[in-house]
Amino acid sequence: MTSKRASLLQGQPMLWGEHPWPFRFYLIIVCCLSVPAIGLCFAQGGTFSPEWIFLTITSVFVATVNIRLPKISSVISIGDVFVMLGLLHFGPGPALLTYWADITTATLSNAFRFRRNDKSLGRVRVHRFVLNLGCCALVLTVMDLSQKVIRSLGWESRLELVASLILMAVTAFSTNQFIVSLGISLSTGQKFREVWEEGLPLSLLNALGSAAAAGLLTSFYTRVGYLVFFLSAPIAAILYQLYSFYIAKYEQAQKHITDLNTLYLQTIETMATAVDAKDHYTHGHIRRVQAYSIELARFMGIGGEQELTAIRAGALLHDIGKIAIPEYILNKPSGLTESEYDKMRLHPVVGANMLKNINFPYPVLPLVRWHHERWDGNGYPDGLKGEEIPLSARILALADCYDALTTNRPYRSPMPQREIIEFFERESGKAYDPNVVAVFIKNLPHLELVGRAAWTCQEDVWQNESRREGLRPRQPDRAEPTSIYSGALNGDLGIQRSLFSILEFTRANIKSLHPIDIFAFIGMRLPDLIVFDTAIFYLANLRTGTIEAKHVIGDQRDVLMLRNLSLSLEQKLSGWAAANNQPLCNLPPFPDFQNHAAAQRPAFQLCAIAPMNLNGMVHGAISVYRHQHTKFSEEEFRRLELVASQAAVALSRTTDQEQANGFFDASTGLPSEYQLRLMFHQIAIDASKFGYSVAILIFRVQSQKDLRLHTDWDYFIRVTAGYLTDRLREAALLVRYSADEFVAIMPRSDRARAEALKRRFQDDLSNILRTVDTGLEFELRISVGIATLPQDGLALETLLSVAWQRMSGHQEVRHRVGGWSIPC
């Protein structure tokens, strides 16, 4: 008889406390109901004869040869045949003992069999064993009632036997199937119907077969006696061997198919990784989209392995067509031009054409071709609408967009969960299937966990390669300008006049201008050159590492709201554009205003940003915004870049005269402390990204008296600065940190290399300074302190503190450079 009881006897064992409380409550109910059933069975008495003992022994032997059916939780067992025989010939009490002996033997046999492969699977959980015993009592009680109902009808003996066996098989099967299926459902969370229907036809057919076998053995028993029970044992052994041989061959074939399928998916994944590595801004995108799509499909009720495998493969390959897209388009941080966007729109068709000659065993091509279709029919490439788009492609489209919104890009932060929900609620029924959106929002917290798990498990092919070779990974190609430079000069006489006035203003080289004056003049001319609703002139503050809105023009409400807006360099849109000297165009500007309350956040749709940088100096950025979703033209964008470049020229002159931000030291020409703080952040990011150490060296010029006011002090400092500048590698950064201190940051240098450089520098400086006629009666010394990133810390203040402690705490680092005793 086929039974699901093995589902509760095998599989990964769970402790009592690990089961959900509904299952534990259900088990208690079953055990409570089984107690009166047990009493009823033994109250009716029975015949505990030698024949019953032989029957039980045979049943115990047969119970050791259960055969598990592949891919379903049922097992084939002939032991239930003997339970029926015991009930027919010896009564419910002896039959229940036979049933329990059969269950106990099967449990121990299975535990021993699994223990040889995995000790955790070979453990017998008492609560599951008790549930099976209680289930036996309830099933046997139902079988006994079934045969009594048939006997009460008074039919002819042979008809009565057949009817009793059939009814016992059906009722026993139904009762066992219901009790165990409900238990599995409550324990695992599977739907009851799915568990009930698993292997249902085979289980029912085998139950009826067990009844037929019991009828035949009953006929032989009336003629031959109890020896017929022993004759059935070899038959059971033969059947067991035949089934074992078949199952072994089947499992061998399945393993071969599984291995081929694994190789197939690995090949697909390798193809997809080629695209993933090509697009540096979206690394890991396909892995996360795959994880989101699979989970969302399960929540949508897709449970078939064929459908899930199709989504798994389709999610990996959905962007395979990007292989044909130029790399500078994939990695362009600004909005795409019309021609570039047309090229990007080709990737679904290219991907589908690349894969059409591969005979996938599941529908992959629809996902690749149609994952950019929209619910309202405005998608591409085929303009499908509504239910015309396959459900799997609708799921993939939403997962693809969700990952794009939650990925941290250099020029914007991930969108918060609340804004993500608002976005998809707006797009429900427009871009995305409303049903998919509803399920997505309902299960968003779980999907976030799935995405984080996919992120932490992925490999960075660039990072691994760079660490193995000790080289910096190849950077993506720069986006080449697609507009003609002369296009910026196209326009009426007003445009020409405004451009010329800005040029003349910067050429005038007015010395007394303040940055606000420059922004005010250019701001008056900017509306003649570009159509916008609001423009912000950001000025860089290198002391705080921010850009600040110093001048705002446009709608009065926006002016009041955005005045004094401050953004971090390297963050948001405008901060990133300024720090990286990279213009951006036609991007949604919401990252710049994420810190505003929702009610006060400006409703801009698009922006264009041009950095105001000159000769590597960060001065700020000009950002223009539009309320309407009307793209800036290439000519407008080019004019904004021209204006920003002229503004940078004017700003560079104001800072040269006033030294307002203290970018460079006037005496040595070296960068100052502020430049150190600006550059250290990027140096630390690169060191973490590419896995190398950075050495920080502090050089302090010392004497027995304070000579910083001495007339020759600047000369000593310039000699020291000149030597260090000549000896340090080009990749190193040397700054004058204070009146008597220099700080050198040396990428790709560990502690041992730094110590060797320290000794060499001290020896060389000793020889150089001894030749200098200072006219001093005092000795000069140079002390050196060393710290390394990341071994001694990650923050600049921490590393400087460590270096200072080592410089002042160890006498051996205070090396005597030379003493001069020449009288003044």
Secondary structure, 3 states (H helix, E strand, C coil): CEECCHHHHCCCCCCHHHCCHHHHHHHHHHHHHHHHHHHHHHHCCCCCCHHHHHHHHHHHHHHCCCEECCCCCCEECCHHHHHHHHHHHHCHHHHHHHHHHHHHHHHHHHHHHHHCCCCCCCCCCHHHHHHHHHHHHHHHHHHHHHHHHHHCCCCCHHHHHHHHHHHHHHHHHHHHHHHHHHHHHHHHCCCHHHHHHCCHHHHHHHHHHHHHHHHHHHHHHHHHCCHHHHHHHHHHHHHHHHHHHHHHHHHHHHHHHHHHHHHHHHHHHHHHHHHHHHCHHHCCHHHHHHHHHHHHHHHCCCCCHHHHHHHHHHHHHCCHHHHHCCHHHHCCCCCCCHHHHHHHCCHHHHHHHHHCCCCCCCCCHHHHHHCCCCCCCCCCCCCCCHHHCCHHHHHHHHHHHHHHHHCCECCECCCCHHHHHHHHHHHECCCECHHHHHHHHHCHHHHHHHHHHHHHHCCCHHHHHHHHHCCCCCCCCCCCCCCCHHHHHCCCHHHHHHHHHHHHHHHCCCCCCCHHHHHHHHHHHHHHHCCCCEEEEEEEECCCCEEEEEEEEECHHHHHHHCCCEEECCCCCHHHHHHHCCCEEEECCHHHHCCCCHHHCCCCCEEEEEEEEECCEEEEEEEEEECCCCCCCHHHHHHHHHHHHHHHHHHHHHHHHHCCCCCECCCCCCECHHHHHHHHHHHHHHHHHHCCCEEEEEEEEEECCCCCCCCCHHHHHHHHHHHHHHHCCCCCEEEEEECCEEEEEEECCCHHHHHHHHHHHHHHHHHHHHCCCCCCCCEEEEEEEEEEECCCCCCHHHHHHHHHHHHHHCHHHEEEEEECCCCC
